[in-house]
């Protein structure tokens, strides 16, 4: 799975939780879930659960705390998929 495909899947996962739709227009690795997309912290947990389901991985609490941007999410997904 390419990094581009992973980013597209992340975008699809976060879209239902986005409060600031303009943030999706330039979605890339630098997109911040909290500031750019205005995803609240409760919905961020839902995003994590959806990522786990989509990629068939388990994200530990330490990794979860570091998943603030799309790039962070992609990096963590790649690491977890290797294990």
Contact map, one row per residue, 1 for C-alpha under 8 A:
11101100000000000000000000000000000000000000000000000000000000000000000000000000000
11111100000000000000000000000000000000000000000000000000000000000000000000000000000
11111110000000000000000000000000000000000000000000000000000000000000000001000000000
01111111000000000000000000000000000000000000000000000000000000000000000000000000000
11111111100000000000000000000000000000000000000000000000000000000000000000000000000
11111111110000000000000000000000000000000000000000000000000000000000000001000000000
00111111111000000000000000011000000000000000000000000000000000000000011001000000000
00011111111100000000000000000000000000000000000000000000000000000000000000000000000
00001111111110000000000000000000000000000000000000000000000000000000000000000000000
00000111111111000000000000000000000000000000000000100000000000000000010011000000000
00000011111111100000000100100000000000000000000000000000000000000000000000000000000
00000001111111110000000000000000000000000000000000000000000000000000000000000000000
00000000111111110000000000000000000000000000001001100000000000000000000000000000000
00000000011111111100000000000000000000000000001000000000000000000000000000000000000
00000000001111111100000100000000000000000000000000000000000000000000000000000000000
00000000000111111100000000000000000000000000000000000000000000000000000000000000000
00000000000001111110000000000000000000100010001000000000000000000000000000000000000
00000000000001111111100000000000000011100000000000000000000000000000000000000000000
00000000000000001111100000000000000011100000000000000000000000000000000000000000000
00000000000000000111111100000000000111000000000000000000000000000000000000000000000
00000000000000000111111110000000000010000000000000000000000000000000000000000000000
00000000000000000001111111000000000010000000000000000000000000000000000000000000000
00000000000000000001111111100010000110000000000000000000000000000000000000000000000
00000000001000100001111111100000000010000000000000000000000000000000000000000000000
00000000000000000000111111100000000000000000000000000000000000000000000000000000000
00000000000000000000011111110010000000000000000000000000000000000000000000000000000
00000000001000000000001111111110000000000000000000000000000000000000000000000000000
00000010000000000000000001111110000000000000000000000000000000000000011000000000000
00000010000000000000000000111110000000000000000000000000000000000000111101000000000
00000000000000000000000000111111000000000000000000000000000000000000111000000000000
00000000000000000000001001111111100110000000000000000000000000000000111000000000000
00000000000000000000000000000111111110000000000000000000000000000001110000000000000
00000000000000000000000000000011111111100001000000000000000000000001110000000000000
00000000000000000000000000000001111111111000000000000000000000000001000000000000000
00000000000000000000000000000001111111100000000000000000000000000000000000000000000
00000000000000000001001000000011111111000000000000000000000000000000000000000000000
00000000000000000111111100000011111111100000000000000000000000000000000000000000000
00000000000000000111000000000000111111110000000000000000000000000000000000000000000
00000000000000001110000000000000111011111011000000000000000000000000000000000000000
00000000000000000000000000000000010001111111000000000000000000000000000000000000000
00000000000000000000000000000000010000111111100000000000000000000000000000000000000
00000000000000000000000000000000000000011111110000000000000000000000000000000000000
00000000000000001000000000000000000000111111111000000000000000000000000000000000000
00000000000000000000000000000000100000111111111100000000000000000000000000000000000
00000000000000000000000000000000000000001111111110000000000000000000000000000000000
00000000000000000000000000000000000000000111111111000000000000000000000000000000000
00000000000011001000000000000000000000000011111111100000000000000000000000000000000
00000000000000000000000000000000000000000001111111110000001000010000000000000000000
00000000000000000000000000000000000000000000111111111000000000000000000000000000000
00000000000010000000000000000000000000000000011111111100000000000000000000000000000
00000000010010000000000000000000000000000000001111111111100000000000000000000000000
00000000000000000000000000000000000000000000000111111111111000000000000000000000000
00000000000000000000000000000000000000000000000011111111100000000000000000000000000
00000000000000000000000000000000000000000000000001111111000000000000000000000000000
00000000000000000000000000000000000000000000000000111111100000000000000000001000100
00000000000000000000000000000000000000000000000000111111110000000000000000000000000
00000000000000000000000000000000000000000000000000111011111000000000000000001001100
00000000000000000000000000000000000000000000000000010001111100000000000000000001000
00000000000000000000000000000000000000000000000100010000111110110000000000000001000
00000000000000000000000000000000000000000000000000000000011111110000000000000000000
00000000000000000000000000000000000000000000000000000000001111111000000000000000000
00000000000000000000000000000000000000000000000000000000000111111100000000000000000
00000000000000000000000000000000000000000000000000000000001111111110000000010000000
00000000000000000000000000000000000000000000000100000000001111111110000000000000000
00000000000000000000000000000000000000000000000000000000000011111111000000000000000
00000000000000000000000000000000000000000000000000000000000001111111000100000000000
00000000000000000000000000000000000000000000000000000000000000111111110110010000000
00000000000000000000000000000001110000000000000000000000000000001111110110000000000
00000000000000000000000000001111100000000000000000000000000000000011111110000000000
00000010010000000000000000011111100000000000000000000000000000000011111111000000000
00000010000000000000000000011110000000000000000000000000000000000000111111100000000
00000000000000000000000000001000000000000000000000000000000000000111111111110000000
00000000010000000000000000000000000000000000000000000000000000000011111111111000000
00100110010000000000000000001000000000000000000000000000000000000000011111111100000
00000000000000000000000000000000000000000000000000000000000000000000001111111110000
00000000000000000000000000000000000000000000000000000000000000100010000111111111000
00000000000000000000000000000000000000000000000000000010100000000000000011111111100
00000000000000000000000000000000000000000000000000000000000000000000000001111111110
00000000000000000000000000000000000000000000000000000000000000000000000000111111111
00000000000000000000000000000000000000000000000000000000111000000000000000011111111
00000000000000000000000000000000000000000000000000000010100000000000000000001111111
00000000000000000000000000000000000000000000000000000000000000000000000000000111111
00000000000000000000000000000000000000000000000000000000000000000000000000000011111
